[in-house]
Amino acid sequence: MQAILILIDLTLAVLTLIAAPVAGIRRTRLWLISLAALAAGRLAVACLMLTGGLLLADSRLAVQVPLALLPALWAVWRPGRTAAHLSAAGAMLSVWWLLAPFAPQDTVLVLAGSVLALAGIGGLSVAVGRWRESRSRLSRLPWLTTAFLLVPAVTLVVAGQANASATDHDHGGAGQLSVDQLVGPRNQVPDVRTTLVAARSQVRLASGRTVEALTFNGSSPGPEIRVKKGRLIEVTLVNTDVAEGVTVHWHGVDVPNAEDGVPGVTQDAVPPGGRHVYRFTATRAGTFWYHTHRDGLLNVKKGLYGALIVEDTAPFTGTERTVFTHAWPGSGGDVTAFDRDDRPAPAQLPAGRNVLLRMINSSEEPQTLQVRGTPFQVAAIDGNTVEGATPLQPGTELLLAAGGRYDLSFTMPAGPATVALAGSPDVALTFSPDGAAGPAPAADGGQFDPLTYGSGTPPAAAPYQRTFDLRLDDGFGFSQGRLSYVSSLINGRLYPAVPSLEVERGDRVRVRLASRSLINHPFHLHGHRVRVLSRNGVPATGSPWWTDTLNVGSGELYEIEFIADNPGIWMDHCHNFQHGANGMIMHLAYRSVSTPYSSDHAPE
């Protein structure tokens, strides 16, 4: 419902943008009533948005609606030249602050500045009217239009200066502890030692298409790395010829900060001919993955990624399969595949066998999965075991966030069992006893909801030392010195102008995350897992929902919590790499930590 309300509000704003200039020029009661009706409609929509949470509607109710509604009501009550001009200007300002979101702490300043601007336009309207009565040539100039345009011009100049002044982004200040001291064990013999060699290459998809790619050890996905829980792993990264540099980020693994693989924050990118050694202990069993964090927008898509599986002490008895949902770059658009299979793929599996599918979404967008032909369970989310998992009906749809993972388990039936992308008939993996069956028939099993799935006892409640509110918006913003309209703003700012979330070690932290955007934002916090408390005010009632990549859909407000128990400077960003490149990046910074590294662009 909230997503529909956001779309309705945007539609009303566009209509306001059309009606306001006409009302200001014609100044008839009908047009003024139209402006008042549009503003009243936006008020009603904003009030309905409140049912999903205050963060979805606060700037609309505090600034946008009053600027449009109050002058419009006055103009309807006392129509006239100046009243019409004020009504038109107020309506236009209302839309401007929808298109150019501002930081919450700037609300009073924005409202006060807007009121002053309206007062100036009102005074100018009176003056121009008198000039025209005196037939002055000056009165023919577009004074009111120029005055109004000063508001967005000043806003953009201020925003540009704020972004420019943040080019040397404060990654935590002058702390007593440097990031490069927060390393994994250095004096122990690793239990698993491997090398990842990044190089330019080509990847051939199952359909025969060839992709100009980047690979680890000559393949993509890269080699699957397996390690037992509690064991020490050492990975040597070698860059053969990737000109822009390479790092390795261990997605979902709470590694020491120096091992996190974020250029400009925890290390420098490894140049061609260079190498870098990562060491960390795998403390939690589950499905994880690794990928470059240098120019991830292109280089993850081209193939610099692979699976990291941390095995529990009691191994799984049955058949395991790790499957990436990936969008390969193609000449006519992205080509979606399971690993490199961009056409239906068969696999042989005897009936009665226990099956565990580790599904990983390495694409930029959320993907909807379906398991057909058999009931199944969601055994884990982002490497976190689901307590009290119950069977789901065949055909149940599962929205998998970009960067997220689901472990799906079932018992192999006598007929075919298929995991597929909903709406993509060419992307399907079918198991059958003879390995020759076609995909299982489609079925409608409803929607999977982690908020209510499973059962279990949540951790005991405790007071929070920090609470942060994050609003995700579409609008105009500056990032890396460029002005653009993006779906990537955090509290009205883009990286590097987004302030860090500052914490102390041991803090219990609550974050309210609201999307007022029209599209999905898969938020990923490095170095920590978070627990979902509620969505749009509805408490989580199933198994404690632990995650590291939370898909925040349009109109959704999540309340999450975590313990600040891993010192460092950590990226907190949208895992849609396009949004990250646009500037949807911030940092979780422990106050005692600083970094010697610096970056001149968004470290995506």
Beta strands, then each sheet from edge to edge (+ up, - down):
strand 1: 177-178
strand 2: 192-204
strand 3: 210-216
strand 4: 225-228
strand 5: 232-239
strand 6: 249-251
strand 7: 275-281
strand 8: 286-291
strand 9: 305-311
strand 10: 319-328
strand 11: 335-338
strand 12: 345-348
strand 13: 354-361
strand 14: 367-372
strand 15: 377-381
strand 16: 384-385
strand 17: 397-400
strand 18: 405-411
strand 19: 417-421
strand 20: 424-432
strand 21: 466-479
strand 22: 482-490
strand 23: 501-503
strand 24: 508-515
strand 25: 521-525
strand 26: 530-535
strand 27: 538-539
strand 28: 546-547
strand 29: 549-552
strand 30: 557-563
strand 31: 569-574
strand 32: 585-590
strand 33: 593-594
sheet 1: 1+ 33+
sheet 2: 3+ 2- 5- 7+
sheet 3: 4+ 9+ 8- 6+
sheet 4: 11+ 10- 13- 18+ 15- 16+
sheet 5: 12+ 20+ 19- 14+ 17-
sheet 6: 22+ 21- 24- 30+ 26- 27+
sheet 7: 22+ 21- 24- 30+ 26- 28+
sheet 8: 23+ 32+ 31- 25+ 29-
end
